[in-house]
Amino acid sequence: MSVMLLRDYEPEWSKPPGNPFNFSSLSSSLPYGPPSSDIQTVVSPPEEPEEMLTLEEQVMKYKKKREAEMKALAEKEDEDQGEQLPEDAPESDFTPPHSTHPQTLDSFLHQRTLQTFLFLLKQTRDPHTVRYLETFANCTGLSSYHGLHGVTAENEFYNSLISTPPSTITISARKNQIQGWSKYNPHLGVEYVDFNIDVNPLQLASRLLKIREQVRKEIEHDLQVIIEWESIIMSSYTSNLKDKTTEIFSKLDYRALENDYVQTSGQSPLRISTFDLLLNLVTHHSVVNLLEKSSDSSSSAFLKEYYNERIHWFNGPQPYDRSHDFLTGIFTTSPTVSKSESGKMELTDTRMVGEAVLKERSRVCEWKGGEECWGKVMEMRMGEGRREEEEEEER
């Protein structure tokens, strides 16, 4: 006789019911086998109750959230209105003609004037005038080009633009949707709407000349900034060598130019990129001037070889801080033994070569020595406005 203790007894009604959908017995009859066992049930953790905040804490939390929203909104407005310093130069399909000679200062001024005007037209959503000017100047893609030798022949451009009569451009725009019919109807063709845009070249030339005057004053001011910056470069180079830092000499913070207004009316929207290209331009001129002196020394031979290997840095689209990379390469090169033009083997101090480039660059930027450094490049003296100012000073 077996005795079952009460604590071991489990009635039938307390047992969990069996699974009525047991597919194990049907696995052989199903064409695709039993359901996959890879499906997992994800159970989300229970939500933690929100912390009770006092009235002051709630106010502070709301203020921080509101400040973050306003900051994000301000950054978005800055991107829409002005130029931000990008990490890389924008991509462009524009390919300028290759030239081994430095770009003249007047053509550089003309290029930046035209690019600034194209930028403003894009900001005001006027792509048709942008296309008209790029076609007229034969420089399609110039609006997104960051480099030198973009355009030439400033006088010919303005004379041709002023003498061009007003014209009308017909724009055909595709309709967004077909009213009252299905857009998938194969019997309905694509419909376009034509509208006309009047283009007055004389007004465009007038607006370009106003922008040119503003850009001219900024370039003239930034040339003096470069001169003052040369002493800072050498002092930072010496201190960085002592501290053994990875950066040879400090870069100029372009953001400092955002609040450096040359005029009370503000600054041009492409001020930062213009300054970067101006640095590259004067660096190119300083190297060419040193090579034209044709001194029979190992330093001249080293600079010539170094420049020929990087001559493409001054032609075509370039990234930002290209002039900084050029000088950094000179200062980081170890002293080498180079052969002069006479065939003598001499030790080249690369630091002396870098200092010579910096001194020549300062001399190029000076107004009084401009004619000697630039030659015919400075003949216009940054436009007629500069000549008038000098005549008034002489009087």
C-alpha positions in Angstrom: 0.0 0.0 0.0 1.5 3.3 -1.1 1.0 6.4 0.9 1.2 9.7 -0.9 2.0 12.7 1.2 -0.3 15.7 0.9 2.6 18.0 0.1 3.6 15.9 -2.9 0.1 15.8 -4.3 -0.7 18.0 -7.3 -4.3 17.9 -8.6 -4.9 17.7 -12.3 -6.8 21.0 -12.4 -3.7 22.9 -11.1 -1.4 21.7 -13.9 -0.9 24.1 -16.9 -2.8 23.0 -20.0 -0.9 21.4 -22.7 0.0 23.3 -25.9 -2.8 22.6 -28.4 -0.6 23.8 -31.2 2.1 21.2 -31.0 3.7 21.2 -34.4 6.3 18.5 -33.6 4.0 15.8 -34.6 3.1 17.6 -37.9 6.7 18.4 -38.9 6.8 15.4 -41.3 3.6 16.4 -43.0 4.3 20.1 -43.4 6.0 21.0 -46.7 8.3 23.6 -45.1 8.9 22.0 -41.8 8.1 23.3 -38.3 8.2 27.0 -37.6 11.6 28.5 -37.2 12.9 28.6 -33.6 15.1 31.7 -34.4 12.3 34.1 -33.6 13.0 35.6 -30.2 10.6 37.6 -28.0 12.1 40.9 -26.9 10.9 42.0 -23.6 11.4 45.7 -23.0 12.6 46.7 -19.5 10.1 48.4 -17.3 10.2 52.1 -17.6 11.7 54.0 -14.8 9.4 56.5 -13.2 10.3 60.1 -13.9 12.1 61.9 -11.2 10.0 64.5 -9.5 11.4 67.9 -10.0 10.9 71.1 -8.1 9.5 74.2 -9.8 13.0 75.8 -10.0 14.5 72.6 -11.5 11.7 72.4 -14.1 12.3 76.1 -15.0 16.1 75.5 -15.4 15.4 72.4 -17.5 13.1 74.3 -19.8 15.6 77.1 -20.2 18.4 74.7 -21.2 16.2 73.1 -23.7 15.2 76.4 -25.1 18.8 77.6 -25.3 19.8 74.5 -27.2 16.9 75.0 -29.7 17.9 78.7 -30.2 21.5 77.8 -30.7 20.7 75.2 -33.3 18.4 77.6 -35.1 21.1 80.3 -35.1 23.7 77.9 -36.6 21.2 77.0 -39.3 20.6 80.7 -40.1 24.4 81.3 -40.3 24.7 78.4 -42.8 22.0 80.0 -45.0 23.3 83.6 -44.8 27.1 83.4 -44.6 30.1 81.2 -45.3 31.2 78.6 -42.8 34.8 77.4 -42.7 34.6 73.9 -44.2 37.0 71.1 -43.6 37.5 70.4 -47.3 37.0 72.6 -50.3 33.7 72.1 -52.1 33.8 69.9 -55.2 33.6 71.6 -58.5 33.5 70.5 -62.1 35.2 73.7 -63.2 38.7 73.2 -64.6 40.8 76.4 -65.1 43.5 76.5 -67.7 46.9 75.3 -66.4 49.4 78.0 -65.8 52.8 78.0 -64.3 52.8 81.7 -63.8 51.2 83.3 -60.7 47.8 84.8 -61.1 47.7 88.6 -61.4 46.2 90.4 -58.5 43.6 92.2 -60.7 42.4 88.9 -62.2 42.2 87.4 -58.7 40.1 90.4 -57.6 37.8 89.9 -60.6 37.5 86.2 -59.9 36.5 86.7 -56.3 34.1 89.5 -57.2 32.3 87.3 -59.7 32.2 84.3 -57.3 30.8 86.5 -54.5 28.1 87.7 -56.8 27.2 84.2 -57.9 27.1 83.1 -54.3 24.6 85.9 -53.5 22.5 85.0 -56.5 22.3 81.4 -55.3 21.3 82.6 -51.8 18.4 84.5 -53.3 17.4 81.5 -55.4 18.2 83.0 -58.8 20.0 80.1 -60.6 19.0 81.5 -64.0 21.2 84.6 -63.6 24.0 82.4 -62.3 23.8 80.2 -65.4 23.7 83.3 -67.6 26.8 84.9 -66.1 28.8 81.6 -66.1 27.9 81.1 -69.7 28.7 84.7 -70.6 32.1 84.5 -68.9 32.7 80.9 -70.2 33.3 79.6 -66.7 30.6 77.1 -66.0 31.0 75.8 -62.4 32.9 78.8 -61.1 30.5 79.4 -58.3 31.7 76.3 -56.4 35.4 76.5 -57.4 38.0 77.1 -54.8 41.3 77.8 -56.4 43.3 80.3 -58.5 43.4 81.2 -62.2 39.6 81.0 -62.4 39.0 83.9 -64.8 41.2 86.4 -66.7 40.7 89.6 -68.7 38.7 91.8 -66.3 38.5 94.8 -68.6 37.3 92.7 -71.6 34.6 91.1 -69.4 33.1 94.4 -68.2 33.3 96.1 -71.6 31.6 93.2 -73.2 28.9 93.0 -70.4 28.1 96.7 -70.6 27.8 96.7 -74.4 25.5 93.7 -74.4 21.8 94.7 -74.9 19.1 93.6 -72.5 17.6 90.2 -73.3 14.9 87.9 -72.2 15.4 84.3 -71.1 12.6 81.8 -71.6 12.5 79.1 -68.9 10.5 75.9 -69.3 9.6 74.4 -66.0 8.0 71.0 -65.7 4.7 70.8 -63.9 4.8 69.0 -60.6 1.5 67.1 -61.0 -1.3 66.6 -63.5 -4.5 68.3 -62.2 -7.5 66.0 -62.3 -5.8 63.0 -63.8 -3.7 60.1 -62.6 0.0 60.6 -62.8 0.4 57.1 -64.1 -1.8 57.6 -67.1 0.3 56.6 -70.2 -1.8 58.7 -72.6 -0.9 62.0 -70.9 2.4 63.5 -71.8 4.7 65.7 -69.7 3.5 69.3 -69.6 5.8 72.3 -69.2 5.1 75.9 -68.2 7.1 78.7 -69.9 7.9 82.0 -68.2 10.3 84.8 -69.2 13.1 86.4 -67.2 14.5 89.8 -68.2 18.2 90.2 -68.0 19.8 93.6 -68.0 23.6 93.3 -68.4 24.2 96.9 -67.4 22.5 96.4 -64.1 24.5 93.3 -63.5 27.7 95.2 -64.2 26.7 97.9 -61.8 26.1 95.4 -59.0 29.4 93.6 -59.8 31.4 96.9 -59.5 29.9 97.6 -56.1 30.9 94.1 -54.9 34.3 94.6 -56.4 34.9 97.7 -54.4 34.0 95.9 -51.2 36.2 92.9 -52.0 39.1 95.2 -52.9 39.1 96.9 -49.5 39.0 93.6 -47.8 41.9 92.2 -49.8 43.9 95.4 -49.1 43.2 95.0 -45.4 44.0 91.3 -45.4 47.4 91.9 -47.0 48.3 93.9 -43.9 47.0 91.1 -41.7 49.4 88.7 -43.4 52.3 91.0 -42.8 51.5 91.2 -39.1 51.1 87.4 -39.0 54.6 86.6 -40.3 56.2 87.5 -36.9 53.7 85.3 -35.1 54.6 82.4 -37.3 58.3 82.5 -36.4 57.7 82.9 -32.7 55.2 80.0 -32.6 57.7 77.9 -34.7 60.4 78.5 -32.1 58.2 77.7 -29.1 56.7 74.6 -30.8 60.2 73.2 -31.4 61.0 73.6 -27.7 57.8 72.0 -26.6 58.2 69.3 -29.3 54.6 69.6 -30.4 53.2 68.0 -33.5 52.3 71.3 -35.1 55.3 73.2 -36.5 53.7 76.6 -36.3 50.2 77.7 -35.5 47.6 78.4 -38.2 45.8 81.7 -38.4 42.3 81.2 -37.1 40.1 82.3 -40.0 37.1 82.8 -37.6 38.9 85.9 -36.3 38.0 87.5 -39.6 34.3 87.1 -39.0 34.3 90.1 -36.6 37.0 92.0 -38.4 34.8 94.4 -40.4 36.6 96.6 -42.9 33.4 98.5 -43.5 30.6 99.4 -41.2 28.1 97.8 -43.7 29.6 94.4 -43.0 31.8 92.0 -45.0 31.5 90.0 -48.1 30.0 86.5 -47.6 33.1 84.8 -49.0 35.6 86.6 -46.9 37.2 83.5 -45.4 37.7 81.6 -48.6 39.1 84.8 -50.2 41.6 85.2 -47.5 42.7 81.5 -47.9 43.2 81.9 -51.6 45.0 85.2 -51.1 47.5 83.5 -48.8 48.1 80.9 -51.5 48.5 83.6 -54.2 51.1 85.7 -52.3 53.0 82.5 -51.3 53.2 81.5 -55.0 54.5 85.0 -55.9 57.1 85.0 -53.2 58.5 81.6 -54.3 58.6 82.7 -58.0 60.4 85.9 -57.0 63.0 84.0 -55.0 63.6 81.6 -57.9 63.9 84.5 -60.5 66.8 85.9 -58.5 68.7 82.8 -59.7 71.4 82.8 -57.0 74.0 80.0 -57.4 73.4 78.3 -54.1 72.1 75.0 -52.8 69.2 76.7 -51.1 67.9 78.0 -54.5 68.3 74.5 -56.0 66.4 72.9 -53.1 63.6 75.5 -53.3 63.4 74.9 -57.1 63.1 71.2 -56.7 60.6 71.5 -53.9 58.4 73.9 -55.8 58.4 71.9 -59.0 57.2 68.8 -57.1 54.3 70.9 -55.7 53.5 73.3 -58.6 50.1 71.7 -58.9 49.2 73.1 -55.5 48.8 76.5 -57.1 46.6 75.4 -60.1 43.1 74.0 -60.1 40.8 73.3 -57.1 42.6 73.1 -53.8 41.8 72.3 -50.2 41.9 74.9 -47.5 45.3 75.8 -45.9 47.3 74.9 -48.9 49.8 77.7 -48.3 50.2 76.4 -44.7 51.0 72.9 -46.0 53.5 74.3 -48.4 55.5 76.1 -45.7 55.1 73.3 -43.2 56.7 70.9 -45.7 59.8 73.3 -46.0 60.2 73.6 -42.2 59.8 69.9 -41.6 62.3 68.8 -44.2 65.6 67.9 -42.6 68.8 69.7 -43.7 69.9 68.1 -46.9 72.9 68.2 -49.2 72.0 69.8 -52.5 74.0 70.4 -55.6 74.2 74.0 -56.8 74.1 75.1 -60.4 77.9 75.3 -60.5 78.0 71.6 -59.4 79.2 72.2 -55.8 77.7 70.1 -53.0 76.5 72.2 -50.1 74.5 71.7 -47.0 71.0 73.3 -47.2 69.4 74.7 -44.1 65.7 74.3 -44.8 64.7 76.6 -42.0 66.6 79.5 -43.7 64.7 78.7 -46.9 61.4 78.9 -45.1 62.3 82.2 -43.4 63.3 83.6 -46.8 59.9 82.7 -48.3 58.1 84.3 -45.3 60.2 87.5 -45.7 59.6 87.7 -49.4 55.9 87.1 -48.8 55.8 90.1 -46.4 57.5 92.2 -49.0 55.0 91.1 -51.6 52.2 92.2 -49.4 53.6 95.7 -48.7 52.1 98.5 -50.8 55.2 100.6 -51.0 57.3 97.8 -52.4 54.4 96.4 -54.5 55.6 97.5 -57.9 59.0 96.0 -57.4 57.5 92.7 -56.2 54.6 92.3 -58.4 55.8 94.0 -61.6 52.9 94.4 -64.0 50.7 92.6 -61.5 50.3 95.7 -59.3 49.9 98.1 -62.2 46.2 98.6 -61.5 47.0 99.1 -57.8 43.9 97.2 -56.8 41.7 99.4 -59.0 41.1 103.0 -59.7 39.9 103.6 -56.2 43.4 103.0 -54.8 44.9 105.4 -57.3 42.5 108.1 -56.3 43.4 107.6 -52.6 47.1 107.9 -53.4 46.6 111.1 -55.4 44.7 112.6 -52.5 47.5 111.7 -50.1 50.1 113.3 -52.3 48.0 116.5 -52.5 
